[in-house]
């Protein structure tokens, strides 16, 4: 469901798979919290294998963005299916977080 890939000393990618609804969101929150506490300047979420998202999932991403911004760090989203991208754009995530359709 979650796998990390260190890109450099400054960036880590969290590869997420499956449906990010219900209990999965709690697991995602723990994984994201762990990365927030790390020293990586950029946290990239690869959503290319995510089939569905809930508002709580999106809320955790936005909360992380707000936290990281206070430390001059960033979170970004790369790779997402059209249905997930539509939800993220509907919730205006693209207005505050850099999103790329193609995976890393």
C-alpha positions in Angstrom: 0.0 0.0 0.0 2.9 2.4 0.8 6.5 2.3 -0.3 9.2 5.0 0.0 11.9 5.7 -2.6 14.7 8.0 -1.7 15.4 10.2 -4.8 18.2 12.3 -3.2 19.3 13.5 0.2 16.6 16.2 -0.1 13.7 14.3 -1.7 11.7 11.2 -0.9 8.8 9.7 -2.9 5.9 7.9 -1.2 4.4 5.5 -3.6 0.7 4.9 -2.7 -1.5 2.1 -4.0 -5.1 1.1 -3.7 -8.1 3.0 -2.4 -7.4 5.8 0.0 -10.7 5.7 1.8 -11.8 4.4 5.2 -9.1 2.6 7.3 -6.4 3.1 4.6 -6.5 6.9 5.3 -5.3 6.3 8.9 -2.4 4.2 7.6 -1.6 7.0 5.1 -1.8 9.6 7.9 0.9 7.7 9.9 3.1 7.3 6.8 2.8 11.0 6.0 3.4 12.1 9.6 6.6 10.0 9.6 7.8 11.8 6.5 6.9 15.2 7.9 9.2 14.5 10.9 12.1 13.6 8.5 14.6 16.1 7.1 13.6 15.8 3.5 13.0 19.1 1.8 10.6 17.7 -0.7 8.0 14.9 -0.2 6.5 13.6 -3.4 3.3 11.6 -3.4 3.1 9.2 -6.4 -0.6 8.5 -6.8 -0.4 6.6 -10.0 -1.7 3.4 -8.4 -4.5 5.1 -6.3 -8.0 4.3 -7.5 -10.1 6.3 -5.2 -9.6 9.1 -2.6 -11.7 10.5 0.3 -11.9 14.0 1.5 -10.0 12.9 4.7 -7.1 11.7 2.5 -7.0 15.1 0.7 -7.3 16.9 4.1 -4.2 15.1 5.3 -2.2 16.2 2.2 -3.3 19.8 2.6 -2.5 19.7 6.4 1.0 18.4 5.5 1.4 21.1 2.9 0.6 23.8 5.5 3.0 22.3 8.0 5.9 21.9 5.6 5.4 25.4 4.3 6.2 26.8 7.7 9.6 25.0 7.5 10.2 26.1 3.9 9.7 22.5 2.7 7.3 21.2 0.0 5.0 18.4 -0.9 4.0 17.6 -4.4 1.9 15.1 -6.3 3.1 13.2 -9.3 1.2 10.6 -11.3 -2.5 10.2 -10.8 -5.4 8.7 -12.7 -7.9 11.0 -14.3 -10.6 10.2 -11.7 -8.3 11.1 -8.8 -7.0 14.2 -10.6 -10.6 15.4 -11.1 -11.3 15.1 -7.4 -8.1 16.9 -6.4 -8.8 19.7 -8.8 -12.4 19.9 -7.7 -11.1 20.4 -4.1 -8.6 23.0 -5.4 -5.6 21.0 -4.3 -3.8 22.1 -7.5 -4.1 25.8 -6.3 -1.7 25.1 -3.4 0.2 22.0 -4.3 2.2 21.3 -7.4 0.6 18.5 -9.4 2.0 16.6 -12.4 0.0 14.0 -14.3 3.0 11.8 -15.1 4.6 9.7 -12.4 8.3 10.2 -11.5 
